[in-house]
């Protein structure tokens, strides 16, 4: 079982202006064996920057890559996406409700609001990828941010360690 980003104790939550925070997220990727896996990962590289106007600086991290689509998705009650690869490297952020991902290594992770996920399981053995589905008695609302090409290598910690 993989820890969820919302359950991780933060070493630094950004209150120390001298120490940039680290953002936990789930990363689903394809290992050298062609199998999909999902791990808790961490994003580093935050710096202080204002969003403009009179706004005080806040922790921001520029993100590489060309966004090809931003989609809002609603998984109805009972929805299951049988084995498939992520169509593109993509952030999936649940806004309401719950959902799961099951990877080829047998790991199953159940996520809810705030459990940020980066899906990057392309080129798996036989294109198997992962299973996913809605959990519970309410639909799962998500935002999906897809990239034209993957902004990171297929490694456990693609955006810092």
N, C-alpha and C positions, 0 to 999 in steps of 0.2 A: 504494500500500500504506500502510495506517495503522499507526502504531506501536502496540504493545500496552502496556497499563498496567503489566504486570510487567517490561517492558523499559525503562521511562522512568527516567532518572537523576533522583533527587529532589534538589531544591535544599535542602530541609529535611525531614528524616525525623521530626521531632518531638522531637529531642534538645535543641534550644534552646528553653527554656521561654518565651523572649521572642518567638519567631517561630512562629506557628501553621503546622502542616504543610498541604500541599496534596495532595489525593488524586486521582491520575489515573484516568480511567475512559473507556470507549468510549460515545459517544452516537449512537444512530441516531434520525434525525428527518426530518421532511418539510420541504423547502425551499419557498420561495415559488413555485417552478415546478411543485410537485406531485410532485416526485421524492424518493425516499428517499435518504439519504446516511448515512455513518457516519464520525465524526471522533473523534480523541483530544480529550478535554475534561478539565477540572480542577475539582474541588470545593474551595471555600474556606469560611471561616466556622467553623473549629474553635476551641473554647475549652477551657480546663481545667475539669474537673468530676469529682467522685467519683461512683462508682456506688452509694455508700452504705456504711454500716457503717464499718469502719476502713480501707477501700480508699483508697489515695493517689489524688489527681486524675490523670486521664488526658485525652488529647485526645478530645473528643466534639463532634459536630455534630448539633443537632436537625434533623429532616427534616420538611418540611411535607407535608400531604396525609393523606387517610384511606385506610388500607390496606383493600382489599376482599377480598384472598385471599393466602394464602401457600401455594404449591404446591411439592412436590418432584417433579422430572421426571427420567425416565431415557430418554435417546435410545438405542434399541438400535442395534447395529452395522448400518450401511447405511441408517439412517433419513434421509429427506430430507423437509422441509416445503416443498413447492413454493410459488410466489409467494403471499404473504399479508401482511396488516398485523398488527402486534402487537395482540392482542385488547384490551389496555388499556395505558396507560403502565405500565412494569414494569422492575424490576431483575431481571436474570438473572445469576446468579453460578455459574459452573461449579465444582463441588467435586472432580470426578474425570473423567478422560477429556478429549476435545477435541471441538470443534464449530466450524462456520463460519456466517458471515452474508454474503450477497451483496446489495448494494443496487442500486437502479435506476440509479445513476450508474456502475455497473460495478465498484465497489470490492468486494473480497472480503477478509474478515478471518477468520483462524483463531485461535481462543481456547482456552485451557486454564485450569486452576485459578488463581484470583487475577485473571484478566482480567475485571474487573467491567464490566458492560454495562447501560446504561439504554436500553430500547427505547421509542420514542415516534413511530413512523411511522404515525400515523393520518391519514386524509384524503389519501392519495396519489392520483395520477391513476389512475382506473379501479380503485381499491382494490388496486393491484398490490403495494405494500409491499416485501417482501424474500423471499429464499430462505434457508433455513437447513438445517443437517444435521450429522449425526455424522461424525467423522473417526477413522480408525484401527481397531485391532482390539479395542478395549474400549468398552463403552457410555459415554455421557457423562452423569454425574449432575449435576443442577443444582438450585438453589433459585430460585424465582421469587416476587417480591413485587410484587403488582399493586395499583394504586390505583383508587379509585372514579372520580376525575377526575384529569387530569394535574396534578401539583404544580408544573409549570414551563411556560414559554412555549417554542414551537418555535424555538429559537435554538441556535447552535453550542455555547455555554457557558451552559447553563441554571442552573447552581448556582455561579457564580463564574467568574473568568477567570484 
